[in-house]
Amino acid sequence: MLRLFTVPFLVIEILDHHWIFAFVLLWLAGISDGLDGLLARMLKQRTTLGQFLDPIADKALLSTLFLVLTHVGVIPRYVTVLVFSRDLGILLISTLLYVTNILRDFKPTWLGKLNTCLQILTVLLVMTAEVVHPHIALREAITGLLRAVAVVAPLSAAQYAWITLRKVQAQSDLPAES
């Protein structure tokens, strides 16, 4: 919930070019996510609400940051379009399959995990660059990460679609229950 709560404040701070405060809020959101996951594992407490809210909070935070960082001109539009297209496509397909009871098992793929990791690193480095006004090496790292996100986002969407299609086909091949 803390990650969802920080999103509007992050947006405001970035739009107002208060990079240091935005950077601190981003780290607080990340630390709260890590502590939440660690505590859940240590205490063996998993809730249905948490299983839904955690990825929603992650996507809300990352997607919003990509949008606002594109708006202020520090992330190219094409990267954000690819990120958003992937996430929107996955959201629409999984919602449709879930609501129609066709499929209810949506585990993240390895490319999906790589995609999320690349997006997090990209946002962290972009925000770092706005705070410290970096050397050329950091700018080059950001450029490389942006290109990697632009490649991995559609690839992970294709992998997700392929796996989902195979699951749906396998389910439809099962004999009907009497």
Secondary structure, DSSP 4 states (H G I P E B T S, - for coil): -HHHHHHHHHHHHHHTT-HHHHHHHHHHHHHHHHHHHHHHHHTT---HHHHHHHHHHHHHHHHHHHHHHHHTTSS-HHHHHHHHHHHHHHHHHHHHHHHTTS----PPPHHHHHHHHHHHHHHHHHHHHHHH---HHHHHHHHHHHHHHHHHHHHHHHHHHHHHHHHHHHHHHSPPP-
